[in-house]
Amino acid sequence: MAQIHKQFSSEQVKVLLQAYEAGHLSRDEIERTLGIRKTRFFALVEQYRTQDSFSIQCQDRRGMSRNHRFKMGSSPLYVNCGKTSGWM
């Protein structure tokens, strides 16, 4: 899966999806622009249509955004896209 959050902002992707919804851009044009395939495109469209605050921020498998902090005892644990980046 392409890591579009590193190349585009959420606002940029939102503008592309708004243009798609309005019929100004085709699915193929957006896929080529973002460097994604059909499955990822329709996942973004679904997310755009159903979420109040659309974001392409990297999330781990539990749906938590990047660099979300957990408290484990007295040491926080940082999670970066589902991978533990270490104890701080």
Secondary structure, DSSP 8 states (H G I E B T S, - for coil): ---GGGTS-HHHHHHHHHHHHHTSS-HHHHHHHHT--HHHHHHHHHHHHH-SS-----B-TTS-BTTEEEEETTEEEEEETTEEEEE-
